């Protein structure tokens, strides 16, 4: 054990899971939780570890007809000669199939995957679930923005066409597939590290509850997206290339059955945000506009945990931007 003392500032950049964890271990957080774990409260800041959001996705896989694809990643699994040649090509010139990411990508609005009747039903349920007596102040402010995005028909669903098998089962030998990744970009569900910590031991990981589908619109969106994928598979030019859907099986057609499939197979894209949100303290924020933790003079959080509302994009560039902004703030003496 050793002690490190900062002459100027402490920049906390441990990520959405560990930054709030370290704040709590340092006595900054919900005083009730801190006291329960024998940690002295230095700053009572209930927003620490709350407002967790994440992009969630589900995959659907389709078997392709023989010979329908010459640049499918399944060839690396099915053909050892092809795989060896691809590896040699990449090692020599850094190009070829091993250097090629999926090239089919789209961010589409809810009305692109759902009917007007489905959307009306989903929004009516959302309004019931987000009634003022059921949400906190930060959620109220966030949901007003998100409902505006729905009206503006911004991209709520990310669709990625992946030229290989990426399902939840076992692919057939010598067979190629296409997989559709469909992901919710602006989730309404809000999770937390509700227990945050269950010990004062810094080596014990925090307990995280993402609360996926705590708002039904997120589940509805993925159900609509799976049905949209099935519609795509029956539309040319894909229709002529596809044998059948493998995951879920072709018998899964009703909304209820698709919902069961989604709940059994949903996964994180690993874009967690929000657990040290930049927002007014009275709304549940943790850091101010200069990324300083409320109540401190020289502790800043510089990572994705400060993002208060999820973005319709992958996080890497945004996190770089937060770091650049933090550098400018510090250089400016704020």
Rosetta silent file (secondary structure, phi, psi, omega in degrees, C-alpha in Angstrom):
SEQUENCE: XXXXXXXXXXXXXXXXXXXXXXXXXXXXXXXXXXXXXXXXXXXXXXXXXXXXXXXXXXXXXXXXXXXXXXXXXXXXXXXXXXXXXXXXXXXXXXXXXXXXXXXXXXXXXXXXXXXXXXXXXXXXXXXXXXXXXXXXXXXXXXXXXXXXXXXXXXXXXXXXXXXXXXXXXXXXXXXXXXXXXXXXXXXXXXXXXXXXXXXXXXXXXXXXXXXXXXXXXXXXXXXXXXXXXXXXXXXXXXXXXXXXXXXXXXXXXXXXXXXXXXXXXXXXXXXXXXXXXXXXXXXXXXXXXXXXXXXXXXXXXXXXXXXXXXXXXXXXXXXXXXXXXXXXXXXXXX
SCORE:     score description
SCORE:     0.000 S_00000001
   1 L     0.000  139.933  175.506    0.000    0.000    0.000 S_00000001
   2 L  -148.845  161.296 -176.714    1.176    3.515   -0.763 S_00000001
   3 L  -111.819  132.696  175.898   -0.282    6.993   -0.828 S_00000001
   4 L  -113.692  128.914  179.069   -0.260    9.306   -3.824 S_00000001
   5 L  -112.650  134.506  179.988   -0.946   12.991   -3.282 S_00000001
   6 L   -93.662  129.128  177.224   -2.020   15.329   -6.083 S_00000001
   7 L   -77.538  -32.070 -176.432   -0.479   18.792   -6.139 S_00000001
   8 L  -119.800  -71.440 -174.255   -3.059   20.164   -8.565 S_00000001
   9 L  -136.972  159.221  170.681   -5.870   17.916   -9.776 S_00000001
  10 E  -113.760  121.100  177.826   -7.199   14.386   -9.783 S_00000001
  11 E  -106.702  111.427 -178.002   -8.569   13.254  -13.146 S_00000001
  12 E   -92.734  117.437 -176.897  -10.769   10.207  -12.741 S_00000001
  13 L  -139.044   56.833 -176.047  -10.995    8.233  -15.973 S_00000001
  14 L  -100.914    0.212  176.176  -11.864    4.706  -14.923 S_00000001
  15 H    96.195  171.912 -173.197  -14.988    4.351  -17.047 S_00000001
  16 H   -60.870  -29.643  179.762  -18.715    4.134  -16.490 S_00000001
  17 H   -87.427  -44.603 -170.730  -18.433    1.234  -14.039 S_00000001
  18 H   -90.583  -25.999  179.212  -15.323    2.070  -12.053 S_00000001
  19 H   -61.765  -50.175  176.434  -15.404    5.875  -11.873 S_00000001
  20 H   -64.596  -32.063  177.619  -18.535    5.966   -9.674 S_00000001
  21 H   -61.096  -46.028 -179.998  -17.160    2.996   -7.761 S_00000001
  22 H   -68.147  -36.016  175.982  -13.983    4.905   -6.930 S_00000001
  23 H   -60.723  -45.249 -179.729  -15.954    8.005   -5.999 S_00000001
  24 H   -63.992  -43.916  178.540  -17.994    5.966   -3.532 S_00000001
  25 H   -61.568  -23.025  179.467  -14.926    4.290   -2.070 S_00000001
  26 L   -91.636    2.160  177.502  -13.566    7.812   -1.568 S_00000001
  27 L    93.331   15.904  179.932  -16.636    8.931    0.355 S_00000001
  28 E  -116.623  114.047 -178.706  -18.479   10.670   -2.483 S_00000001
  29 E   160.225 -160.951  178.585  -21.934    9.318   -3.248 S_00000001
  30 L   -68.741  117.203 -173.123  -25.255    8.392   -1.725 S_00000001
  31 H   -60.709  -33.211  179.305  -24.692    8.694    2.022 S_00000001
  32 H   -62.599  -44.017  179.827  -27.084    5.839    2.802 S_00000001
  33 H   -68.425  -41.451 -179.648  -25.100    3.441    0.636 S_00000001
  34 H   -62.827  -45.865 -179.132  -21.778    4.676    1.958 S_00000001
  35 H   -62.746  -37.597 -179.767  -22.835    4.305    5.594 S_00000001
  36 H   -62.291  -25.809 -178.517  -24.137    0.805    4.920 S_00000001
  37 L  -105.634   14.013  175.380  -20.647   -0.155    3.771 S_00000001
  38 L    71.126   27.947  179.955  -18.776    1.536    6.568 S_00000001
  39 L  -108.025  129.304  179.624  -17.458    4.392    4.436 S_00000001
  40 L   -68.459  129.728 -179.995  -17.361    7.902    5.852 S_00000001
  41 L   -80.001  119.074  173.728  -19.408   10.322    3.762 S_00000001
  42 L   -95.138  -40.658  177.919  -17.368   13.298    2.596 S_00000001
  43 E  -137.930  120.462  177.694  -19.853   14.540   -0.014 S_00000001
  44 E   -81.826  106.891 -175.182  -23.463   13.357   -0.176 S_00000001
  45 L  -135.265   86.208 -172.234  -24.056   13.054   -3.923 S_00000001
  46 L   -61.135  -20.179 -177.922  -26.959   10.653   -4.638 S_00000001
  47 L   -73.791  -12.454 -179.489  -26.481   10.769   -8.423 S_00000001
  48 L   -63.147  124.944  178.540  -23.249    8.798   -8.274 S_00000001
  49 L    85.334   -1.265  179.527  -23.790    5.444   -9.957 S_00000001
  50 L   -97.814  178.952  173.928  -27.263    6.297  -11.248 S_00000001
  51 L    64.630   25.961  179.498  -28.593    7.044  -14.771 S_00000001
  52 E   -64.080  131.028  176.246  -26.830    4.056  -16.340 S_00000001
  53 E  -135.218  150.914 -179.593  -27.649    3.659  -20.049 S_00000001
  54 L  -153.704  148.223  171.656  -26.348    1.243  -22.649 S_00000001
  55 L   -76.454  127.859  178.222  -26.907    0.297  -26.261 S_00000001
  56 E  -116.351  148.969 -176.246  -28.492   -3.160  -26.408 S_00000001
  57 E  -141.955  165.204  172.976  -28.723   -5.379  -29.461 S_00000001
  58 E  -141.775  151.891 -179.325  -30.011   -8.666  -30.787 S_00000001
  59 E  -112.773  150.536  168.604  -28.969  -10.664  -33.847 S_00000001
  60 E  -128.852  136.844 -175.748  -30.907  -12.561  -36.492 S_00000001
  61 E  -118.421  145.808 -178.215  -29.100  -14.954  -38.811 S_00000001
  62 E  -130.957  131.037  177.256  -29.975  -16.146  -42.301 S_00000001
  63 E   -76.579  133.693  179.478  -28.527  -19.094  -44.183 S_00000001
  64 E   -96.252  151.277  176.352  -27.229  -18.200  -47.647 S_00000001
  65 L   -68.428  148.103  178.748  -27.523  -20.331  -50.751 S_00000001
  66 L   -55.799  135.767  176.876  -24.270  -22.039  -51.865 S_00000001
  67 L    78.930    5.500 -177.109  -22.101  -19.812  -54.024 S_00000001
  68 L   -82.860  -11.440 -178.681  -24.010  -16.640  -53.201 S_00000001
  69 L  -143.832  131.594  178.196  -21.038  -14.961  -51.510 S_00000001
  70 L  -106.395   -8.536  179.329  -17.334  -14.958  -52.315 S_00000001
  71 L  -129.218   56.271 -179.338  -16.272  -12.565  -49.550 S_00000001
  72 L  -107.111  135.674 -177.673  -18.062  -13.992  -46.545 S_00000001
  73 L   -61.548  -23.168  177.524  -16.271  -14.344  -43.213 S_00000001
  74 H   -61.783  -23.018  177.361  -17.699  -17.854  -42.879 S_00000001
  75 H   -61.716  -29.055  177.931  -15.226  -18.869  -45.582 S_00000001
  76 H   -66.953  -30.029  178.133  -12.497  -18.414  -42.979 S_00000001
  77 H   -84.381  -34.954 -172.943  -14.223  -21.081  -40.896 S_00000001
  78 H   -88.268  -23.133 -170.321  -15.183  -23.381  -43.751 S_00000001
  79 L  -131.928  102.116 -176.809  -12.058  -23.297  -45.916 S_00000001
  80 H   -63.514  -35.561  178.795   -8.641  -23.711  -44.292 S_00000001
  81 H   -65.517  -44.550  177.988   -6.827  -22.925  -47.555 S_00000001
  82 H   -62.088  -42.684 -179.224   -8.770  -19.694  -47.981 S_00000001
  83 H   -63.401  -41.661  179.335   -8.104  -18.734  -44.346 S_00000001
  84 H   -65.585  -41.109  178.837   -4.364  -19.338  -44.709 S_00000001
  85 H   -65.991  -38.477  178.768   -4.225  -17.291  -47.912 S_00000001
  86 H   -65.646  -40.157  178.156   -6.171  -14.464  -46.266 S_00000001
  87 H   -65.490  -41.799  178.701   -3.779  -14.447  -43.306 S_00000001
  88 H   -64.304  -40.693  178.964   -0.753  -14.394  -45.612 S_00000001
  89 H   -63.631  -44.168 -179.122   -2.255  -11.542  -47.627 S_00000001
  90 H   -65.836  -42.235 -179.969   -2.966   -9.505  -44.528 S_00000001
  91 H   -64.341  -30.718 -177.475    0.500  -10.109  -43.075 S_00000001
  92 H   -84.654  -43.112 -171.408    2.112   -9.062  -46.358 S_00000001
  93 H  -128.862    0.454  179.469    0.015   -6.073  -47.438 S_00000001
  94 L    55.299   39.183  174.021   -2.487   -5.426  -44.625 S_00000001
  95 L  -138.880 -168.904 -177.630   -5.464   -5.739  -46.944 S_00000001
  96 L    92.693 -170.078 -173.083   -7.937   -8.390  -48.035 S_00000001
  97 H   -62.653  -30.736 -179.899  -10.868   -9.886  -46.178 S_00000001
  98 H   -73.166  -11.078  177.228   -9.147   -9.728  -42.776 S_00000001
  99 H  -104.094    5.866 -171.954   -8.888   -5.946  -43.114 S_00000001
 100 L  -107.239  109.037  174.524  -12.515   -5.487  -44.151 S_00000001
 101 L   -76.829  166.983  175.345  -15.095   -4.544  -41.514 S_00000001
 102 L   -55.943  135.564 -173.970  -18.817   -4.933  -42.227 S_00000001
 103 L  -106.756   -0.926  178.945  -19.783   -2.339  -44.820 S_00000001
 104 E  -103.597  112.519 -175.492  -23.573   -2.351  -44.405 S_00000001
 105 E  -147.893  134.326 -179.927  -24.595    0.095  -41.689 S_00000001
 106 E  -149.515  144.884  171.999  -27.664    2.238  -41.189 S_00000001
 107 E  -114.474  113.613 -171.868  -29.290    4.323  -38.450 S_00000001
 108 E  -123.798  156.799 -177.029  -33.032    4.365  -39.037 S_00000001
 109 L   -79.943  166.391 -178.741  -36.065    5.831  -37.314 S_00000001
 110 H   -62.520  -35.943 -178.197  -38.723    3.889  -35.470 S_00000001
 111 H   -72.536   -6.126  174.384  -41.257    4.454  -38.233 S_00000001
 112 H   -81.737  -19.525 -177.068  -38.902    2.640  -40.625 S_00000001
 113 L  -117.099   -9.636 -176.318  -39.331   -0.615  -38.704 S_00000001
 114 L  -131.910  156.211  177.228  -42.806   -0.273  -37.195 S_00000001
 115 L   -81.534  165.340  179.065  -46.298    0.590  -38.383 S_00000001
 116 H   -62.344  -35.207  178.191  -48.158    3.695  -37.256 S_00000001
 117 H   -66.662  -43.753  178.666  -50.459    1.512  -35.148 S_00000001
 118 H   -63.136  -42.745 -179.449  -47.496   -0.176  -33.443 S_00000001
 119 H   -64.242  -44.086  179.963  -45.815    3.160  -32.773 S_00000001
 120 H   -59.982  -42.464  179.454  -48.984    4.679  -31.317 S_00000001
 121 H   -65.335  -42.169 -179.348  -49.389    1.703  -28.977 S_00000001
 122 H   -65.543  -44.028 -178.574  -45.742    1.840  -27.920 S_00000001
 123 H   -68.878  -36.184  176.663  -45.767    5.583  -27.229 S_00000001
 124 H   -60.821  -42.006  177.523  -49.012    5.342  -25.261 S_00000001
 125 H   -68.436  -37.548  177.226  -47.386    2.749  -23.007 S_00000001
 126 H   -60.853  -43.239  179.208  -44.244    4.882  -22.766 S_00000001
 127 H   -60.902  -37.512  177.949  -46.314    7.840  -21.574 S_00000001
 128 H   -68.276  -39.140 -177.343  -47.808    5.665  -18.846 S_00000001
 129 H   -75.393  -19.817 -177.977  -44.395    4.380  -17.774 S_00000001
 130 L  -112.537   27.943  174.529  -42.865    7.867  -17.679 S_00000001
 131 L   -60.249  148.524 -174.351  -45.600    9.622  -15.735 S_00000001
 132 H   -52.692  -31.766 -177.748  -44.151   12.307  -13.425 S_00000001
 133 H   -80.496   -1.687 -177.744  -44.757   10.237  -10.295 S_00000001
 134 H  -112.082   -2.191 -175.763  -42.714    7.327  -11.696 S_00000001
 135 L  -133.722  160.598  177.016  -39.500    9.080  -12.729 S_00000001
 136 L   -91.205  179.405 -173.299  -36.883   11.375  -11.207 S_00000001
 137 H   -67.627  -38.005  178.717  -36.021   14.890  -12.337 S_00000001
 138 H   -67.440  -40.266  176.773  -33.091   13.918  -14.536 S_00000001
 139 H   -63.684  -40.638  179.237  -35.201   11.279  -16.257 S_00000001
 140 H   -57.978  -47.655  179.908  -37.997   13.808  -16.777 S_00000001
 141 H   -64.396  -40.590 -178.359  -35.625   16.204  -18.539 S_00000001
 142 H   -68.206  -43.435 -177.187  -34.061   13.398  -20.580 S_00000001
 143 H   -66.227  -32.671  176.256  -37.344   11.831  -21.644 S_00000001
 144 H   -61.381  -40.696  177.700  -38.673   15.150  -22.899 S_00000001
 145 H   -66.643  -46.148 -176.771  -35.676   15.324  -25.226 S_00000001
 146 H   -65.402  -37.617  177.647  -36.013   11.702  -26.314 S_00000001
 147 H   -66.262  -32.425  173.922  -39.722   12.019  -27.042 S_00000001
 148 H   -64.508  -38.489  177.681  -38.844   15.003  -29.218 S_00000001
 149 H   -63.963  -36.495  177.041  -36.389   12.816  -31.117 S_00000001
 150 H   -61.547  -42.600  179.839  -39.164   10.297  -31.754 S_00000001
 151 H   -67.226  -33.419  179.993  -41.303   13.034  -33.288 S_00000001
 152 H   -81.240   -4.297  178.189  -38.359   14.228  -35.375 S_00000001
 153 L    59.514   44.314  174.294  -37.833   10.650  -36.594 S_00000001
 154 L   -74.107  165.138 -177.938  -34.171   10.518  -35.651 S_00000001
 155 L   -66.954  109.169  179.119  -32.270    7.252  -35.951 S_00000001
 156 L   -99.289  -22.567 -175.204  -33.395    5.060  -33.073 S_00000001
 157 E  -120.886  127.814  172.173  -32.290    1.718  -34.526 S_00000001
 158 E   -96.713  131.974  177.799  -28.822    0.772  -35.746 S_00000001
 159 E  -122.241  124.169  178.103  -28.745   -2.014  -38.331 S_00000001
 160 E  -120.910  126.812  173.679  -25.479   -3.732  -39.261 S_00000001
 161 E   -92.308  114.085 -175.073  -25.238   -6.367  -41.960 S_00000001
 162 E  -109.841  118.350 -173.998  -22.520   -8.809  -40.924 S_00000001
 163 L   -80.875   65.119  178.909  -21.378  -11.298  -43.599 S_00000001
 164 L  -176.760  172.077  175.978  -21.011  -14.338  -41.340 S_00000001
 165 L   -80.233  125.767  175.902  -22.744  -16.416  -38.715 S_00000001
 166 L  -141.526   43.305 -178.106  -23.075  -14.572  -35.406 S_00000001
 167 L   -94.576 -167.540 -176.296  -26.071  -16.304  -33.892 S_00000001
 168 L  -101.462    9.784 -179.176  -26.693  -18.106  -30.626 S_00000001
 169 L  -120.744 -147.241 -179.884  -26.403  -21.637  -31.982 S_00000001
 170 L  -116.196  123.105  179.530  -24.007  -23.721  -34.034 S_00000001
 171 L   -70.658  152.051  176.617  -23.531  -22.889  -37.727 S_00000001
 172 L   -71.186  148.269  177.220  -23.750  -25.637  -40.303 S_00000001
 173 L   -67.030  145.153  175.998  -20.489  -26.869  -41.793 S_00000001
 174 L    54.756   37.091 -178.609  -19.541  -25.498  -45.212 S_00000001
 175 L  -132.006  142.003  178.046  -22.372  -22.989  -45.051 S_00000001
 176 L  -109.075  154.291 -175.840  -22.353  -19.206  -45.249 S_00000001
 177 E  -137.953  166.657  164.290  -24.673  -16.805  -43.484 S_00000001
 178 E  -126.272  137.636 -179.934  -25.586  -13.182  -43.121 S_00000001
 179 E  -117.599  133.957  173.548  -26.347  -11.780  -39.673 S_00000001
 180 E  -102.098  119.831  171.307  -28.324   -8.644  -38.948 S_00000001
 181 E   -92.373  124.488  176.228  -27.340   -6.792  -35.786 S_00000001
 182 E  -122.631  128.224 -172.026  -30.156   -4.510  -34.639 S_00000001
 183 E  -133.495  143.428  174.067  -29.515   -2.170  -31.723 S_00000001
 184 E   -80.148  124.829 -176.702  -31.427    0.439  -29.728 S_00000001
 185 L   -93.834  -32.380 -179.705  -29.546    3.737  -29.959 S_00000001
 186 L  -123.124   72.534 -175.600  -31.528    5.963  -27.585 S_00000001
 187 L   -64.451  143.204  174.147  -32.704    3.609  -24.827 S_00000001
 188 L   -91.029  -19.879  179.084  -35.354    4.786  -22.406 S_00000001
 189 L   -68.091  139.173  179.399  -34.396    2.184  -19.802 S_00000001
 190 L  -124.680  120.729  177.728  -32.239    3.512  -16.980 S_00000001
 191 E  -101.922 -165.599 -178.773  -30.108    1.221  -14.888 S_00000001
 192 E  -167.762  173.620  165.792  -27.809    1.829  -11.990 S_00000001
 193 E  -106.163   70.338 -167.957  -25.239    0.439   -9.700 S_00000001
 194 E   -56.584  -46.127  175.242  -28.002    0.342   -7.134 S_00000001
 195 E   -80.851  -14.588  176.620  -26.008   -1.489   -4.517 S_00000001
 196 E    54.607  -67.324  177.252  -23.043    0.347   -5.972 S_00000001
 197 L  -139.169  147.424  177.017  -20.649   -1.375   -3.626 S_00000001
 198 L  -117.662   16.665  179.836  -21.210   -4.190   -1.203 S_00000001
 199 L  -169.085  161.654  174.195  -17.947   -3.751    0.638 S_00000001
 200 L   -89.128    3.483  178.414  -15.266   -1.175    1.249 S_00000001
 201 L   -72.870  117.053 -177.221  -12.742   -3.475   -0.439 S_00000001
 202 L   -68.614  -14.597 -178.500  -11.535   -1.587   -3.551 S_00000001
 203 L   -89.287   -5.240  177.497  -10.703   -4.845   -5.343 S_00000001
 204 L   -90.993  127.186 -176.309  -14.306   -6.069   -5.316 S_00000001
 205 L   -67.192  149.827  176.416  -16.193   -5.065   -8.465 S_00000001
 206 L   -69.110  158.575  177.898  -19.337   -2.953   -8.173 S_00000001
 207 E   -96.596  124.464 -171.129  -22.733   -4.572   -8.677 S_00000001
 208 E  -116.468  132.562  174.850  -24.409   -3.331  -11.851 S_00000001
 209 E  -122.536  101.656 -177.270  -28.062   -3.562  -12.838 S_00000001
 210 L   -70.886  -18.758  179.850  -28.577   -2.306  -16.415 S_00000001
 211 L    53.555   42.056  174.493  -32.375   -2.713  -16.122 S_00000001
 212 L   -54.408  136.675  176.140  -32.733   -3.596  -19.783 S_00000001
 213 L    67.302   17.640  172.532  -36.360   -3.314  -20.918 S_00000001
 214 L   -66.891  -19.871  168.102  -37.481   -1.539  -17.759 S_00000001
 215 L  -113.910  123.509 -169.041  -39.152    0.734  -20.305 S_00000001
 216 H   -65.467  -19.765  179.827  -41.126   -1.378  -22.759 S_00000001
 217 H   -60.726  -31.159 -179.278  -40.312    0.813  -25.771 S_00000001
 218 H   -69.101  -40.919  175.734  -36.812   -0.694  -25.841 S_00000001
 219 H   -67.546  -44.839  178.959  -38.170   -4.234  -26.073 S_00000001
 220 H   -56.722  -42.900 -177.349  -40.796   -3.166  -28.602 S_00000001
 221 H   -60.244  -43.482 -179.956  -38.117   -1.546  -30.749 S_00000001
 222 H   -71.648  -32.181  174.159  -36.068   -4.730  -30.977 S_00000001
 223 H   -62.933  -46.407  178.501  -39.180   -6.796  -31.713 S_00000001
 224 H   -62.519  -36.730 -178.613  -40.019   -4.431  -34.571 S_00000001
 225 H   -66.999  -38.490  177.091  -36.400   -4.591  -35.737 S_00000001
 226 H   -63.749  -42.584  178.109  -36.453   -8.401  -35.905 S_00000001
 227 H   -65.818  -35.721  176.756  -39.636   -8.261  -37.984 S_00000001
 228 H   -63.316  -41.546  177.423  -38.021   -5.613  -40.171 S_00000001
 229 H   -61.502  -39.188  177.742  -35.071   -7.946  -40.746 S_00000001
 230 H   -64.761  -38.467  177.130  -37.430  -10.705  -41.808 S_00000001
 231 H   -63.776  -41.898  177.545  -39.064   -8.298  -44.260 S_00000001
 232 H   -60.141  -41.633 -175.912  -35.630   -7.412  -45.656 S_00000001
 233 H   -65.251  -19.547  179.732  -34.789  -11.083  -46.102 S_00000001
 234 L  -102.290   10.546 -179.971  -37.837  -11.501  -48.338 S_00000001
 235 L  -112.941  137.934  177.766  -37.001   -8.437  -50.431 S_00000001
 236 L   -69.413  147.174    8.514  -34.696   -8.476  -53.441 S_00000001
 237 L   -86.713   -3.776 -177.638  -31.801   -8.707  -53.870 S_00000001
 238 L   -65.437  -37.411 -173.120  -31.536  -10.582  -50.547 S_00000001
 239 L   -53.779  -38.126 -177.679  -34.519  -12.833  -51.195 S_00000001
 240 L   -75.760  -11.769 -176.721  -32.752  -14.683  -54.011 S_00000001
 241 L  -100.673  -16.880 -169.601  -29.700  -15.328  -51.842 S_00000001
 242 E  -101.058  136.473  173.728  -31.337  -16.629  -48.668 S_00000001
 243 E   -82.302  -56.672  179.479  -32.397  -20.173  -47.844 S_00000001
 244 E  -170.028  168.247  174.335  -34.117  -19.410  -44.539 S_00000001
 245 E   -80.501  136.239  179.516  -33.759  -17.704  -41.176 S_00000001
 246 E  -102.070  -41.692  178.457  -31.829  -19.771  -38.658 S_00000001
 247 E  -130.781  117.206   -6.451  -31.970  -17.599  -35.515 S_00000001
 248 L   -71.242  168.498 -178.777  -34.683  -17.275  -34.490 S_00000001
 249 L   -64.769  156.814 -176.809  -36.177  -20.280  -36.222 S_00000001
 250 L   -57.223  -23.364 -178.335  -38.743  -19.631  -38.967 S_00000001
 251 L   -72.581  -16.128 -179.540  -41.569  -20.703  -36.631 S_00000001
 252 L   -82.352  101.344 -175.113  -40.973  -17.652  -34.437 S_00000001
 253 L  -129.243  -31.266 -177.387  -43.364  -15.134  -35.987 S_00000001
 254 L   -74.569  155.848  178.370  -45.700  -13.655  -33.359 S_00000001
 255 H   -58.486  -39.411 -178.906  -44.736  -10.538  -31.429 S_00000001
 256 H   -64.845  -42.939  179.576  -44.874  -12.512  -28.183 S_00000001
 257 H   -68.452  -38.907  177.857  -42.538  -15.228  -29.476 S_00000001
 258 H   -65.526  -39.783  178.045  -40.149  -12.663  -30.932 S_00000001
 259 H   -60.970  -40.671  176.818  -40.154  -10.799  -27.608 S_00000001
 260 H   -62.342  -41.598  178.107  -39.194  -14.028  -25.835 S_00000001
 261 H   -62.330  -44.844 -179.144  -36.353  -14.511  -28.330 S_00000001
 262 H   -62.123  -46.844 -177.972  -35.154  -10.936  -27.810 S_00000001
 263 H   -64.410  -31.072 -179.756  -35.211  -11.211  -24.016 S_00000001
 264 H   -79.690  -18.469 -171.877  -33.296  -14.492  -24.161 S_00000001
 265 H  -125.822    1.212 -179.277  -30.623  -13.178  -26.528 S_00000001
 266 L   -62.027  146.544 -179.665  -30.230   -9.452  -25.906 S_00000001
 267 E  -145.104  164.344  178.296  -26.659   -8.320  -25.296 S_00000001
 268 E   -87.590  142.601  170.885  -24.701   -5.166  -24.640 S_00000001
 269 L   -84.589   -2.567 -179.869  -22.716   -3.403  -27.347 S_00000001
 270 L    67.937   50.109  174.020  -20.529   -2.228  -24.462 S_00000001
 271 L  -121.604   54.158 -176.261  -21.380    1.457  -24.763 S_00000001
 272 L   -74.704  141.549  179.399  -22.217    2.201  -21.098 S_00000001
 273 E  -143.874  173.096  158.118  -22.660    5.819  -20.038 S_00000001
 274 L    95.109   -6.617 -170.701  -24.232    8.112  -17.494 S_00000001
 275 L   -82.951   -1.041  170.526  -23.168    7.034  -14.000 S_00000001
 276 L  -140.227   59.245 -165.252  -21.419   10.334  -13.227 S_00000001
 277 L   -63.314  141.876  170.344  -23.673   12.528  -15.321 S_00000001
 278 E   -82.114  105.211 -177.589  -22.940   16.082  -16.344 S_00000001
 279 L  -166.075  161.483  175.507  -26.150   17.745  -15.193 S_00000001
 280 L   -55.031  140.900 -177.364  -27.338   20.235  -12.573 S_00000001
 281 H   -57.832  -37.784 -177.235  -26.800   18.863   -9.097 S_00000001
 282 H   -68.762  -16.385  176.165  -30.460   19.355   -8.212 S_00000001
 283 H   -92.257   -5.970 -177.250  -31.426   17.044  -11.083 S_00000001
 284 L   108.478   13.346  178.711  -29.081   14.300   -9.920 S_00000001
 285 L   -70.647  159.982 -179.596  -25.938   15.387  -11.719 S_00000001
 286 L  -114.115  -35.598  179.211  -22.475   14.426  -10.510 S_00000001
 287 E  -123.454  155.568  179.222  -20.188   16.804  -12.424 S_00000001
 288 L   -91.856 -170.968 -175.724  -20.577   20.409  -13.540 S_00000001
 289 L   -67.936  -12.811  176.078  -19.888   21.940  -16.953 S_00000001
 290 L  -100.946   12.088  178.016  -16.164   21.903  -16.158 S_00000001
 291 L    69.094   13.523  176.778  -16.340   18.165  -15.353 S_00000001
 292 E   -82.991  138.021  176.600  -15.664   18.846  -11.669 S_00000001
 293 E   -68.430  129.892 -179.121  -17.389   16.643   -9.147 S_00000001
 294 L   -55.771  132.169  179.199  -19.872   18.726   -7.180 S_00000001
 295 L    91.959   -5.720  178.047  -18.494   19.684   -3.784 S_00000001
 296 L  -111.728  161.000  178.539  -14.847   19.236   -4.779 S_00000001
 297 L  -103.514  -21.419 -172.084  -12.271   21.776   -5.868 S_00000001
 298 L  -146.917   28.556  176.980   -9.927   19.592   -7.893 S_00000001
 299 E  -117.922  119.577  177.999  -11.570   16.270   -8.827 S_00000001
 300 E  -119.276  154.061  172.706  -12.806   15.830  -12.389 S_00000001
 301 E  -112.533  127.062 -176.209  -14.305   12.867  -14.214 S_00000001
 302 L  -130.593   79.864  175.926  -13.149   12.445  -17.808 S_00000001
 303 L  -167.799 -172.092 -174.670  -14.793    9.428  -19.434 S_00000001
 304 H   -68.365  -14.086 -179.137  -18.121    8.182  -20.816 S_00000001
 305 H   -66.329  -17.625 -178.840  -19.744    8.177  -17.381 S_00000001
 306 H   -83.624  -12.405 -178.830  -20.311   11.952  -17.664 S_00000001
 307 L   -70.463  118.018 -173.251  -22.552   11.620  -20.749 S_00000001
 308 L   -83.986  -19.024 -175.192  -26.074   12.220  -19.386 S_00000001
 309 L  -144.396  130.629 -170.379  -28.085   11.039  -22.405 S_00000001
 310 L   -66.983  150.623 -176.869  -27.123    8.347  -24.871 S_00000001
 311 L  -103.903  157.031  177.759  -26.023    9.230  -28.382 S_00000001
 312 L   -88.199   63.553 -176.383  -26.936    7.599  -31.685 S_00000001
 313 L  -169.325  167.711  168.863  -23.403    6.465  -32.380 S_00000001
 314 L   -75.574  160.343 -163.661  -20.577    4.340  -31.085 S_00000001
 315 L   -90.504  -17.176 -166.079  -18.714    6.001  -28.230 S_00000001
 316 H   -55.455  -50.989 -177.347  -15.050    6.091  -29.157 S_00000001
 317 H   -66.213  -34.982  179.351  -14.925    9.466  -30.894 S_00000001
 318 H   -65.495  -40.566  178.431  -17.181   11.056  -28.298 S_00000001
 319 H   -65.980  -39.122  173.739  -14.910    9.913  -25.480 S_00000001
 320 H   -58.127  -42.733 -179.944  -11.931   11.332  -27.365 S_00000001
 321 H   -63.215  -39.067  176.889  -13.868   14.591  -27.609 S_00000001
 322 H   -61.486  -42.041  179.233  -14.545   14.616  -23.871 S_00000001
 323 H   -64.388  -42.593  177.493  -10.822   14.196  -23.231 S_00000001
 324 H   -61.882  -43.597  179.612   -9.975   17.033  -25.635 S_00000001
 325 H   -63.048  -41.677  178.387  -12.571   19.241  -23.968 S_00000001
 326 H   -60.891  -41.511  178.563  -11.202   18.419  -20.528 S_00000001
 327 H   -61.643  -42.237  179.102   -7.708   19.384  -21.661 S_00000001
 328 H   -65.621  -39.844  178.785   -8.994   22.721  -22.953 S_00000001
 329 H   -62.214  -46.515 -178.344  -10.891   23.362  -19.713 S_00000001
 330 H   -66.069  -43.569  178.113   -7.832   22.653  -17.585 S_00000001
 331 H   -62.412  -30.578  179.495   -5.548   24.723  -19.805 S_00000001
 332 L   -79.845   -4.705  176.617   -8.062   27.552  -19.551 S_00000001
 333 L    81.429   18.595 -178.585   -7.841   27.532  -15.779 S_00000001
 334 L   -87.237    0.000    0.000  -11.452   26.594  -15.119 S_00000001
